[in-house]
Amino acid sequence: MSALGAAIAFSVAACNNQTGFSGSVGNTPNGPPLASYEILGTAGTPFTATASDSQSSWTFQGNVPLSIVICNNVMPASIVVTKTTSNSNLLSLEIISGNTITGLQSTSAPFGTVSLQVGGTLGSISPHASPDLRIFVAGPAQERYSALVEDSTAGWIIGTRAPTLILFDLFDNPSAKVDGTFYGNQDYGSFNLNMTLGGVVVATVVAGPNATIREP
Amino acid sequence: MKDSFVHRVARGPIIPLITVICVLLAGAGPARAGKSAQVEVGFVGVPPKSESGTPLYQDVLLNVRSVRINPNVDAAPGNAKWQSIPVPPAIGGKGQNADLQIDLNTSQNIPQLFNTAGVQPGTYRIAELVLDSANPGSIVPNCPLAPPLGANNDGCINYPIQLSANTNVISVTNSGPGGLIQPGKGKTTPLILQVSMAINSAPTTPGGAYTVTITLATLPTNPLGTVTGSVKVNAGSGTASSTSGKFLKLAVTAEAIGTNTPIASALVKNGVYTLELPAAGGPAAPGFGTLYDLAVAGGADTYAADRLVPLYPGQQISKEDFTITGSQKLGNITGTITDNCVATQAIAGATLQLLIPPNSIASPSSTFCLDSPEQCVAVATANTDNAGNFPLPGTLSIPPAFANVPPAPKSNLNSAYAMEITAPGYDPLIVQAKPGSGSSKKGGGTCAPKDSPAGTTFTACNLALNTGYISGSIPIIPPNPGQTTLVEVFAEDAGTNNIVSALPSPVSVTNSNKGSVSFTLNVPTALLPPASVRKFDLFATTVDNYQGVSDPYPGHTIAVLSDVTGPAEPSAPGACSIVTTAFSADQTITCVGHGSVAGLVGNADLGTSVVLSKEDALGNFVQITNTQVLNQSPNTGPNNLYSFCAPADTYWLQTVQMPTPESSVTPLVAPTPEPMATPTISVVIPTPPSAGGPSPTPTPAIKCPTTCSTNANGTCPGICNSVIQGL
């Protein structure tokens, strides 16, 4: 699909999500805009992190940079990130809402820890997400893409860059199926998507510049 | 810190002040038409000073959005000649709003590099520092001496700053004919800006803002050192090709010695390169010196590397020349990293490095980097994704380093590279690796165990790392009902500051956790010769909130436990060991509130740092965190300061010293700091009084508005105490 086509599809989807994006899931109403959690700094710096909203929490490992989005994020939410290397690499944690950085902490300490909250005070870390469904989006570094991801109750528009870890809070609807369609620009190259459920890869898609992944 | 002591700088005092951003990508990225010159921006910090010389601020942070330059000192904001140097790609990137946070405290002596970007050649007379207009920065003050900061203002917490000039843009000009800088075509020109902050007024309420004035200046002397040389590319016998269809640009990258951390990168143009690098100075010439490795990679060429003699400010290492061979058939190395104890469990975030001997090693053996990886240089790095697959994709125009690997030298055992794989909590693994010609995510390249003899059949690089487990419990006074305390546990090699593991997720402690909190931690199992057993020191800290927002420093005591004998190495895949232990009752984690200790250090240089330790029940010291000695000569008004924010408790302070690099001597390995002959000093940070602290509120609202509640009745720590202790 051309960039223009993607833009049109994206804009239409943003209005009412009536484009049949989901295929297997059906039309879903738009979910609220999502904040993204950006783990930035010296490229390649490894970390471990725990994100939590008021219903569920997720633990994950990765390398800088990584964007994290929680679909069906029930505020307030928090994230704690610990560098897992004994060097002076920078690790910066930023929360971005819309086009604004609403929170920022960074550390250069060996195994330094940073944490942020958004949407109020989260009194406690919620139980581990159940089911724990995630989509990991790999693609050309630094290139922005847009996506519509949805469960059976709502769809969320995401505009960020790879790599991205998309987490789903299915606390209220544990049997919901999830899918997502990802749009790169014409020169984007390929998405490499994998969907895990409880830590087990249940779907993998390599396609570009657009790609769709569905929960089996 | 190693734990919740955010903003604390790193252990290595030579490089640590250089916040390392991947300028490699910036340097190799596409420049717009006409932007044939490069500008490398860095900052030197001048934090607010107290009249008495005592350190007042733990962190002085600015959120930098970009730096822009213009030939005309009167250029309007919309002038077309502004050239912008944005935050680096790993921070920002296309269409991405992001800030790079710089610390004026830790960049007082050695510049913190910001980014390198293409600009049009010319003479630039104005430079502007653009801060985040909504959130320009923050200050973490130490705990107050008398009188306190404000009526109810605690220390060791974040306070926002408000700019007195009511603009987020700060400028410096030079209207002379030479201007500030004159970047030339094909050259990289440094622009090091001195950023000073003065306090106009302190906040009067918790969470209030400091009103500050920020000024910008250039430096009278060059704080960088220069490395120059040539790269001669001999004609190869083959045809240049790449499995990815793309080639990296040939570049020379400076890395912190013994690491894969890039500091700066320069493209090779017309067979030559120039690197401008931060260098540690001092009161007398030539200075302390900074140690670097150089890695040459790119094109369709073989790799090369070298380890350098110390680099000094304003000085040059020249004739750092390399000879490589072109027209190589580039291959890729791909595969998967898993846990050898839990079948199919992927290890996300593992790091892989290809190592080669530096030119400074004469006639290395065929197994040199397999046997002595610490003496080798990383020329390519990759990481695993959440499924354990490597490498991660590159950019549109720049393939990942592991997708552009030339054949290894035939003089190497099996004509293979030494590839090192590391992950926290796991034993490092070194294998022989050969690039392959496949393009499959999991099918490129082959590997063999480190000790495989010549002629071994290589297989796919699906590798497993060994680990073991320490399981234990820590006594804790749980939080009040409805509240949670997050506990993070770290393991370091016994008697050192070398952290090797942390819990993947903090343990969540609620009021129902009566008495103790349990944990299980991955740790490495390989012995560290000559020791016959591997021992670890453990410490546990908390991740706290202060008035409902993230607290940069914990308010609970830190629990320590020394000399825990680690688990044995796995006897077979899946046959992994676990040891159990318990922290003693005197290490109970409890809410005590913030505290700080600060002072001056005698006879310090840029290799000096201070370690904060805590004594355990066995009488052993467990190292918790360290800090550099800041604001040293030749700065104006040097005072050799150190400071820590740490919860109220009894600690021990020890100065440690990195050996001064010998000029004109190339070290074999990265030096390590050693304790100085000065005595270890005990310091007591008094507990803040509960009286005078904020009043608790009834549940289910926040029980205590400050960092934590002291006990079941919810009294709150008051304003914290600071201790001044010279060393």
Interface residues (C-beta under 8 A of the other chain):
Chain A: E38 L40 G41 T42 A43 G44 P46 F47 T48 T50 T59 F60 Q61 G62 N63 V64 P65 S78 V80 T82 T84 T85 S86 N87 S88 N89 L90 S92 E94 I96 N99 T100 I101 G103 L104 Q105 S106 T107 S108 A109 P110 F111 G112 T113 V114 S115 L116 Q117 G120 T121 G123 S124 I125 R134 F136 A138 G139 P140 A141 Q142 E143 R144 R161 A162 P163 L165 D187 Y188 G189 N192 N194 T196 V201 V206
Chain B: M1 K2 D3 S4 F5 V6 H7 R8 V9 A10 R11 G12 I15 P16 I18 T19 V20 I21 C22 L24 L25 L61 N63 P89 A90 I91 G93 K94 G95 Q96 N97 A98 D99 L100 Q101 D103 T106 D132 A134 N135 A256 T259 N260 T261 I347 A348 G349 A350 T351 T381 N383 T384 D385 N386 A387 L392 P393 G394 T395 L396 A423 P424 G425 K441 G482 Q483 T484 L486 E488 F490 N497 N498 I499 V500 S501 A502 L503 P504 S505 P506 S508 T510 V543 N545 G548 V549 S550 P552 T625 P700 I702
